[in-house]
Amino acid sequence: MAQETIEMVQFTVKPGAEAALVSERPAMVEAVKAEFPGMLTARLAKLDETTWLELIVWESREEAQTATEKAHEIPVVAAWLSHIAQVLGIEHADVVVAESR
C-alpha cells in the first residue's frame, strides 16, 4: 500500500483577490479531485496577514507530484491560481502516523 503524503504550499495572494480565492476554491478542489482521484483532503489556512497555506493529503507521493506538475493545465485550477501573487514554497512530507477523530 502506498504511503500517504501531505503537500504543503505557502503563498501570498494578489491585493483584492482574497474573496475570489476563497469563493472559487470549492470548484477548484472538485476539479483537482476529478482529475487526480488520489486527493484525500484539502485545507486552506491563513498563517498571518499575507501568507496562506494549502494542505492537501494525497494517497501517495507520486499522486502529489503528478498533480503539482499538471494541475495548472485544468482551466478552473488555472483561474484559481491566477489569484496567487507568489508561491513561497511547496513541500511534500510522507505521513508516518495518522489519527482521525
C-alpha positions in Angstrom: 0.0 0.0 0.0 1.3 3.5 -0.9 2.2 5.9 1.9 0.0 9.0 2.3 1.7 12.3 1.5 1.0 15.8 2.8 1.5 18.6 0.3 2.2 22.0 1.9 2.0 25.1 -0.3 2.8 28.5 1.2 1.8 31.5 -0.9 0.7 35.2 -0.9 -2.5 36.5 -2.6 -2.8 39.4 -5.0 -4.3 42.5 -3.5 -8.1 42.4 -3.6 -8.2 38.7 -4.6 -8.8 37.1 -1.2 -12.6 36.8 -1.6 -12.3 35.3 -5.0 -9.6 32.9 -3.8 -11.9 31.6 -1.1 -15.2 31.6 -3.1 -13.7 29.9 -6.1 -11.8 27.2 -4.1 -14.6 24.6 -3.9 -14.8 24.4 -7.7 -11.0 24.2 -7.9 -10.8 21.4 -5.4 -13.6 19.4 -7.2 -11.7 19.8 -10.5 -8.5 18.5 -9.0 -10.3 15.6 -7.3 -11.9 14.7 -10.7 -8.6 14.7 -12.5 -6.5 13.3 -9.6 -8.6 10.9 -7.5 -5.7 10.4 -5.1 -6.5 13.7 -3.4 -7.9 12.7 0.0 -8.4 16.0 1.8 -7.6 19.7 1.3 -7.5 22.5 3.8 -6.8 26.2 3.3 -5.4 28.2 6.2 -4.1 31.7 6.7 -0.7 31.8 8.6 -0.7 35.6 9.0 -1.9 38.8 7.3 -0.3 37.9 4.0 0.7 34.3 4.0 -1.6 31.4 3.1 -1.1 27.7 3.5 -2.8 24.9 1.4 -2.5 21.5 2.9 -3.5 18.5 0.8 -3.3 14.9 1.8 -2.7 12.5 -1.1 -2.8 8.7 -1.3 0.9 8.7 -2.4 3.9 11.0 -3.1 3.6 10.0 -6.8 -0.1 11.3 -6.9 1.0 14.6 -5.2 3.9 15.1 -7.5 1.9 14.4 -10.6 -0.8 16.8 -9.5 1.7 19.5 -8.7 3.2 19.2 -12.2 -0.1 19.0 -14.1 -3.0 20.6 -12.1 -2.3 24.1 -13.6 -3.5 22.7 -17.0 -7.1 22.4 -15.7 -8.9 25.6 -16.6 -10.7 26.0 -13.2 -7.4 25.4 -11.4 -5.5 27.9 -13.7 -8.2 30.5 -12.9 -7.9 29.9 -9.2 -4.1 30.1 -9.3 -4.3 33.5 -11.0 -5.2 34.9 -7.6 -1.8 33.9 -6.2 0.8 36.6 -6.1 3.8 34.4 -5.1 4.4 30.8 -4.2 6.8 30.9 -1.2 7.3 27.1 -1.1 6.0 23.7 -2.0 6.9 20.7 0.2 5.8 17.1 0.4 6.0 15.0 3.5 5.3 11.3 4.0 2.8 10.5 6.7 4.3 8.4 9.4 1.3 8.1 11.8 -2.3 9.3 11.2 -5.2 9.6 13.6 -8.6 11.0 13.0 -11.4 12.0 15.2 
